[in-house]
């Protein structure tokens, strides 16, 4: 365990353990599972302002995509002029090229600590007791690769969570396509339409999201899979809610564009 994340992981461990202890009289053997879900939701609530800001930045970049494509074509032989024009366009619209990604980077340390909690066998020199509990017949500290098999009880638990992850990922792909529709900008050189949506996720990468999520989950302990499913579902619901209030408006023109 790195010294950087050691103290936060210890703190998260005691919070989740205390929450599980409080839930035990009501939830019994599912107390730890519910505590993991509740704790993950609480963390995502703390990060909600960053998520909202990131989505707003990505929507702004998607909205400006046609103008950015025109600028790149117009000033393709003058990189310095292109950089000035791009910065001016972002300023005129109250955003920046990093607005959609910097908040996501700020979330990374907290989310990393959360995942480390469910991948660490010892906390403060003692066993991580959270991983010694069960979700039905599957141990929370068990890995799918080491499970008895897909037809066993633990294998069925993993399979159910993987299916839910795939469904959530598919719904996220559909939502992403709605929030960031593909746009095309006519090219003066060829007369054809050129795709322009730098603010939107890459189409091929977006289509692979459900599969990549399940592959990543296959290397996590069951507690980590629960955490991943919870945070993925929360992201989907969060984007659906924020997307209703952050509908893109018509982009503003820079003074030079307005006068041309």
Buried (B, 14 or more C-beta within 10 A) or exposed (E): BEEEBBEBBBEBBEBBBEBBEEBBEEBEEBBBBBBBBBBBEEBBEEBEEBBBBBBBBBBBBBBBBBBBBBBBBEBEEEEEEBEBBBEBBBEBBEBBBEBBBBBBEEBEEBBBBBBBBBBBEEBEEEEBBBBEBBBEEBBBBBBBEEBEEEEEEBBBBBBEBBEBBBEBBBBBBEBBBEBBEEBBBBBEEEEEEBEBBBBBBEBEEBBBBBEEBBEEBEEBBBBBBBBBBBBBBBBBBBBBEBBEEBEBEEBBBBEEBEEE
